Amino acid sequence: MTKKSDITRRDFINGMALSLAAGTTFSPLEILAMQTNAAGEYYPPGLTGLRGSHVGSFEVAHAVSRVGKKYPSPANLTDDVYDLVVVGGGISGLAAAKFYKDRVGRDAKILILDNHDDFGGHAKRNEFNVDGKTLVGYGGSQSIDGPKNHSVVSKKLLIDIGIDVQRFYDFYDQDFNSEHGLSEALYFDKNKYGVDRVLPNPLGGFLGDPDESALSEENFRQMPISREAQDAFMMLFQGGTDFLDGKSIEEKSELLRNVSYEQFLQEYVDVPAELTDLLRDQIAPLFGVGWDALSALQAAEFQHLGTWDLGLEAGSMLGSDEPYIFHFPDGNAGIARALVRDLIPTALPGDSMESLAMERAHYGELDRRSNAARIRLNSTAVDVRHTPDEKRVDVTYVRGGDVHRVRANHAVLACDNNVIPHICPEVPATQVEAINYGVKCPVVVGNVAIRNWRAFADMGYSSFYSPGDVLFKLMGLDFPVSMGDYKFSANPDEPIVVQGWYCPTVPNQGLKAREQYVAGRRILYEQSFDDFEASIYTQFDGMLGPGGFDAERDIAAITINRWPHGYAYEYSEIGTPADWGRENGPHLEGRKQVGRISIANADAAGYAYVNGAIDAADWAVSEQIEIG
């Protein structure tokens, strides 16, 4: 029998009901009720339950894109005329506003519209209060990855908004796991494997680095899989075999590009399907699908099992000499908050990088008429087009069921790329086709606030990879970051946030990655918070029960950050042309300027990382400033 919690949560929606009622709109009072806490204060970071693509954030967009609903534009302007209107308040949209302000002048009138109830887009901040302690988690965009390799523009922006990435060497406790004797675990669940069993993970982290302490034969023999699969698993770690011996590097690359890693292991390495099934979802938190839909060449670039001796070079991600430590307590929401502070200082007081961790944003300051730059939340753009004389751009948007129209000298579309053809009728057909090639992958970042992490400490694990029938394929303790007044939970008896990653995949049905993304999105919209909660309770009890964890007693709150349109599309699936990537591919055609309208998002960069979003904002603003 599934345990039911007594934690406070807001479960406003059933995904299927909302997907069927795509055209539903909510009254301003209904929306306000969804966004305020028990005290009636508008403070979105403190809300729990289903967040991310939350109730009220997607219904209007779905009505436009799915059923072609039209919202007549008001005959008269309902607001001022702006120098720039930005559609989308994520990092790319906020960066575009910052770039424009810096290059045109601080008095430039800028309006940022966003369909969510909070700024930051996927860079979402989650807060909890557990037994009097404030906990902060990230709800999407996780870290500043490899900042040394960022563009000059991206590096400068971070500096300009007060972020010194070198300070993370002080903030991030790189010795946390070793000091507490923690390593990575492999969790076999009872539903799939017939027993709940936790063992040291020979795969190490999800990028596949072997954990030497887990490579004993005894550990492999305890795995609830067949002897054949155990033997094959051990064989893969022995190395020394070129499974494509006799082929040139060029022949190997071409072969690996056109088969899945799963197929490579089965057909060229002779690994049983039982083992490839175990390995399949190890990469899912990074790409949104498993190894059945990603190329073997991608696996070789990550130096995964069976590819070590093929003679191929590792990819740039593994070649970085920087540790993965550039992480605010709320992930890249820290960057979004720094941008908001720069644009609207009264909305986020403070002047130091450290104060970003705990400073409380004042949402009432975001859209004051006296601001040069304004952020208007809960506002979904439904039509963006040039005025008849082509000297300005009109933007029609829906807020609280009412339709508004603003005008600007320039517009930057920093929203979901796939919605652009539905709201901007002036985009040429060839560009629409290019935009539609890139399909964003659905992903869920779950934050579970627990009253202590004693079970983790007693079992000796900080994270778990779960290949079975569970919600979170990857789950673990929050990053050990302390900044300013925010102190990470260094004591196992203190509250902490546990993060879990879920990607709704449809494996082993012959579907390409983009096809799985579409199917997974439907799955995600059909899941309610109750579905997530029940799965979390079952997984936590089965996984951490041996350490004395009791989900009903120890879970204090749950926030599910649901992103049906999550990561920007990257060219990693089977059969992708060799020359497609950040510098070449359909996204270049898809991001072309349309007069006084430019496109800025990670989709336009073909790169699902924060520096891609920043670089795209720079291109878009540069295009518009050139017009004058």
N, C-alpha and C positions, 0 to 999 in steps of 0.2 A: 504493500500500500504506500502510495506516494505521500510524503509528509507535506504539510501545508504550513507556510510560515505566518507569523503575525507581524512581519515587518511592514512599515508604512511604505506604500508605493502608489503610483498612478498608472493604472492600466486602462487607458481610455479607448483603446482600439482593438478590434479584431481585424487582422490584415485582410482577410477575404472580403469582409463587409465593406471595407474602405476601397478595395480595388474595384469592387462592383459599383460603388457609388462615387466614381471618379469626379463627377461634376458637383459633388456636394460642397457647399460653402458653410462656414460657421459664422455666427453673429459675433460682433466685437466682444460682447460679454462672455460668450462661450470660449472664445480664444483666450481672453484674459484669465478665465478660470483655469484653463489648461496650463497657463504659464506662471501662475503665482503659487507661492508656498502656503502653508497652513496659516501663516500670519497675514496673508494678503499682499505680500511684497513680491514685486516683479523681479525675480532673480533666477533666470533659467539654469545656471550651472548647478544650482542646488536641487533641481528636480530629478527624481529617480523614475524607474519604470522604463517604458519604451521611449527612447530619445533618438538622436540622429535624425532620420527622416520621420519626424513626429507628426502627430495629428495636426492638421491645419497647414502643413508645409508643402504638401504635394498634390492635394486634390485639384486645385485650380490648374496646375501644370498638366496633370493627367487629363483633365477635361479638354484642354487645348490640344495636346499631342495625341491622345488616344481616340477621341470622338470628334475632334475638329470643332469644339465649341468656340464661338466667337463672342468677344466682349466688346460691344460698341464703344468706341472712344468718345469721351465727353466732348461736346462741341467747343467748350471753352477750357483753357488751361486751368488746372486746379491747384497749381503751385507756381513758384517762381521760375524764371528761366535761368538755367545753370550753365556754367562753362563746361562741365563734364557730368554725365550721369553714368554710373557704373552699375551694371546688373550683376549682382553676386558679391557677397561680403566675406568670401573666404580670403585666404592669404593672397591669391592673385588679384582679387578685386581691391583689397586694402592696399596692396603694394602699388597697384595702378594709381589709386588716389594719391598715395604718397609721392610717387614719381611725378605726377602731374603738378601737384602743389609745389614741389621743389623746383620744377623747371619753369613754371609759369608765374609762381608767386604765392605767398601764404594767403592772400586774399581771394584766390580763385574759388569760385562757388562750385562745390562738388556735392553731389547726392549719390549715396550708395544705397541700392535697394537689395534686400535679401528676403527670400521666401521663408527662412527659418525664424525662430523666435530668439536666436542668439547669433552673434557675429562669429566669424572664424571658419564657416563651412565645415569641412572634415576635421579641421583643427579645433576640436571641441573640448571644453573644460567640464569635468564632472567633479562635484564636491559632495562630501559626506560629513556628517557629524556623528561619530560613534563613541558613545560613553564619554562625551565631552571633548573628544579630540577631533580636530579638523583633518580630514584626509582629502587629498587631491589626486585625481586620475586623469588620464587622457582618453578621449572618446573617439579617436580616429588617427589623424596624422601624428606619427609617433616621435620622430627625432630628426635632428639636422644631420643627415648622413654624409660623411666624407667632406666636411666643409673646406678642407684644403684644396679640393678639386672643383670647387664652385667657380662660376664665372666672376669676373671682376665686378660686374654689376651686383650680383647676389652677395658677394662678400661685403661690398660697400654698404648695401642696404642694411645688413645686419649691424654693422658698425654704427651707421647713422641713427638707428633706433635703439642704440645702447646695449647691443648684445656682443659681448666679447667671448667668442667660443672657447678661448683658452681657459676661461674661468671654470668650465665644466670639469677640468682636471682636479679642481678643488671641490666642486659640488658633488661629483659622482664618486662613490666609494667603490673603487675597482677591486678591493680586497674583501668585499662583503661576503661573497660565497665561501672563499677559502677560510676566512676568519670564523665563520659559523659552520664549517664542514659541510657545505651544501653543494650538491651536484645536480645533474639532470636525470630524470626518471622516464621509464617507459611503462605506461599503464595499459594493461590488458583488462577489458571490462567483461563482466559476467555475462552480459547479454549476447556478446559475440563469441567469446572464448570459453564460456562455461565456468569461469572463475574470475574473481577480482584479484589481480596480481600486479604488484609494483616491483620493478626491477631497475637496476642501473641501466641507463640508456647508452648503448655502444655508439649511437649516432651523434651523441653530444647535442649541441644546439641545432636549430632547424636548418642551418646552412650545411650541415653534414660533417662537421669536424669530429673525428673520432675521439671518444673519451677512453683513454688507455685503461682506466680503472674498471671499465665495464667489459673488457675484452676477454675475460676468463671463460674457459669452456663451461665451467659450472654455471655461469650466468646465462649463457645461451641455452643450456640444457633445462633451465628452469622455465623457459618461455613456453607457454601453452600452445605450441605449434608443432607440426609433425617433425620427426627426426630428419627427414629430407630437407625441410625448410631451415631447421637449425644448422645442418651441415652447410647448406648453401650460404646462410648468413655468415658463418665463420669464414668460409672460403673467400667471400668478398673482401674481408678485412686482411687477408693474407697478402694481397697484391702480387706484383711480379709477373702478371700475365697480360699480354696485349691481345684482347679478344677480337681485334680486327687486324691481326698480324698479316702482312703481305700487301696491305693497301697503303697507298700514299697518304700524306696528311690531307691533301685536297680531296681524295676519295673518301677518307674517313669523315671529313667535315660534311661533305655532301650527303653521305649516308645518314649521319647522325641528325642532320637538319630535317630529314624527311621521315624519320621514325620517332615514335615516342620513346622516352627513357624506359617506360615499362616494357615496350616491345623489344627494345635493345636488350634489356636484362633477360627476358624470356627466350628470345630467339638466338642471340649471339653469345650470351653468357650461360645459358641453360639454367636459369633460376626458376623455380616453381612459382606458379601464380599466387600461391599462398603467401610467399615472401614479398612479391611485388605489391600485393594488396596491403601488406603491413607498411611498406615503404611509401606508398602512393601519396598520402596526404601530408607527408613531412614538409613539403614545400608550399602547401596551400595557403598558409598565412601570408606568404610573400607575393604569390601570383593569382590567388583566388580559385585555382583549380589544382588538381593533383598531377602526378607524373604520367597519367594516361593521356593527358591532353597537352603536355609540354614536350618539346623536342629533347632528344638525347644529347644534342649539341649544347642545349642550355644546361643540362646536367653536367656535361663535361667541363663547361666554363666554371661551374661551381665545384668541380673536382669531387663529384659524388662517387659512390661505390661502383667499381667496375670500370671507371674511366681514368684511373690514376696513371696507367701505363700505356695510354693510347698515343702519347707524344704531343698532345694538344696543350696549349697554354691556358692557364686559369683566366677567368674573366676579371675585369677591372675591379669588381666589388671585392673579390678575395685579395686583389693585389694592393689594396689600400693599407698603408701603414698606420692609419689612425684607428684608435679603439672606438667601439660603438658606445660613446658616452655622452654625446651632445644632446642632452635630453632635459627639458624643463619638467618639473613635477606633473604639469598638465600637458606634456608633449609639446607639439608645435602650436598649441593654443597660446603658449608663452610668446611666440612670434606675433600671432594675431593681436594679442593684448598690447604688445609693444607698439605695433602699428597704430592701433586705436589711440593709445596714449599720445603718439606723435600727432595724429590728426585732430584729436579732441582732448586736450590735456585735462579738462575738468572731468572727463568720463572715467579716467583711471589715474588718480594722483600718484605722485612718487616720481623719482628721477633716477632710480638705480635699477640695475638688472635684477638684483636680489629681491627687491620689493615686488617684482612682477609675480612672484610665487604666491603671495598671500594677500596682496592688495585687492580690495573688493571693487569691482566695476560698478559705476553709477549709471544705470541704464536710462534714467530720466534725462541725462545730459546728451545722449547720442543724437537726438533729432531736434535740438533747440534751434529756433529761427535765427538766433544771433550767431550760430556757428558758421564759419566759412565752409567747413566740411561737415556733412550730416549723414548719419546712418539710420535708415528707416527699415526696421525689421517687420516680419510678417507681411511682406509686400512681394507679390509674385508678378513679374513682368509677363504680359501676354501679347504685346505688339511693340515692335521697335522698327521704325522706318523714317526715312528722310522726309522733311517737309517738301511741299511741291516745288519750291525754288532750290531744293537740295543744299541750302545753306545751314540748315540745322536738323536735329533729329528729335522726333517725338517718341516718347516712351509711355505706353499705357500699361498700368499695373492694377492689380486687385488687392485690396487690403480690407479685411473684415467684411467682405461681401460687397464693398463699394468699389467702383471703378474710377481711377484717377488718370490724369494725363499731365506729364511734365515735358518740358522742352529744354534742349541743351545744344551747345555748339558742337559737342562731340559725345560719343557714347562708346563705352567699352563693355563688351559682353564677357563677363568673367563667371558665367554660370555653367551648368552642365552642358557640354558641347552638343549632346544629342538633342537638346530641346531647341537649339538655335534655329534650325530650319523651320520650326513650328511657330516661332515668335518673330522671326525676321524674314518676311516674304521676299526681300530683295537679294537674298543669297542665291547666286546662280546654281543651276542644276548640277553642274560638274562639281561644284564645291559642296553641295548637299551630299552627293554620292561619297565624296572623300570623308566628310564628317561622319557619315553613317558607317563607314568601315570600322572605325574605332568604337568598340562596345565596352563601356565601363563595367568592371566586375563587382558583383555584390559581396559585401563583407559585413561582419558584425564584430564590434569590439565590445566585449562585456566587461564591466567593472563590478566586482563583488567585494563589498566591504565586510571584512570579518573581524571579530572581536579580538583575535590573537592569532599568531601563526606558529603556535607551539607544535602542532602536528607536523608542519613542514620541518621544523628544527629537529624534532625527535626522529623523524624518518630520514633526515639528512638530504632532503631534496628542495630545490628552489623552483623547479619547473618540471612539467610533464608533457610528453608527447603521447597522444592516445590514438592508435590506429583503428579502434573499434567503433561500435555504435554509440558514440557519445556526442555531445554538443560541441565542446571545445576540443579541437585537435591539438592545440597548443595552449597551455595554461601555466601561469606562474606568478610569483611574487612581483610586485611593482619594482621599477628600477630604483636602486638605492641612492636617491638624490636628496641632498639637503641644501636649501638656498635661503639665506636670510633667516626669517622667523619660521620657515617651514623646515621641520626636522623629520627625516625618515625614521620609520619604526625600526630601531636597532635592537629592541628587546623582544624576544618571541612572545612575551605576554602582553604586548601592546597591539592595538588595532592596526590593520594594514589593508591595502587594496590588492586584490588578486585580479590579474587581467586574463581574459580568455578570448581566443580568436576562433570565429566560426565562419566558414565559407560554404554556402549551400550548393554543393557540386552534384553533378549527375554522372558518376563515373562509369567507365567500361560499357558505354552504349554507343561508342563510335562517334560521339559528339566532339567537335572542335571546341577550343577554349571559348570562342565568342558565342557559340551555340549553348555551351554550358552556362555562360553568364546570363543569357536571356532566360533559360529555364530556371536557373537559380534565383533570379530576381522574382519570378512568379512564386517560387517556394517561399521566399522570404516574406513577401506581402501576405501570404496565407497564414503566417505564424503569429500567434498572439503572445502577449507577455506571459500568460499562464503556461503556454507551451515551453517557453524559455526557462521559466522559473522551475518547473517540474524537472526538466532535464538537468539543470544546474544542481538541484538538490540530490538527485540520484548520482550524478557524476562525483560530486564532492564527497558524498558518504562512501561510495565505493573506492574512490582514490585515496582519500585521507583518513578513512575509518581506522586503518591499522595504527594511525598515530593518535587516535583518540578524538578525532574531529567528529562533531555531530552538527549536521547542517541546520537543523531546526534551532539548535541552541546558539551556534556560533556565527551564522550569517546575519549581519545587521541590516544590509540594504543591497539592492541590485539595480544597476543601471545598464540597460541594453542599448548600445548605440548602433542602430540599424541603418546601414547604408546600401540600399538596393542599387544605387548608382555610385559605386565606391571608387576603387582605384582607376586612374586613367589607363587606357589601353597601351600596352607595350608590345613590341614585336617579338614574342617569345614562343608562339605556338608552332606546331608542326608545319613544315613546308613554307615557312616565311622566307621570302627572298633574302639572299645573303646580304644585300646592300641596304636593307630596311632597318632603321633604327632611329635614334634621335635626329640624325642629320639628313635622313631621307625616308620617305614613305608618304602615304596618303595624308597624314596630318599636316604636311606642308601646304598642300592645296586647300585643306580644310580650314586653315587659319588665316587665309588671305583677307586683307582689308576690303571692306565694302564701303567706299566713300568715307563718310564721317563716322563709320562704325568699324571698330576693330575688335578682335577676339583675343582674350587673355585667360588661359587656364592651363592646367597640367596636361589636358588632352591636346591642346595646341602645341605643347612641347614634346608630345610623345614620350613623356617621362613622368612617372608617378611619384615625384619627390618634390620637396619644398623648393629647391633651387630651380626646378623646371617651372613651377608656378611663378616664381619671381622673375625669371628670365622672360617668360611669356608676357608678363605685365610690362616689362621694359620695352619689348618690341611694339606692343600695342600703343603705348603712350607716345613712343617715338614716331610712329606712323601718324598719329593725330596731330602732334605738334608740328610736324612737317607741313601739314595742310595750313595751319595758322588759324 
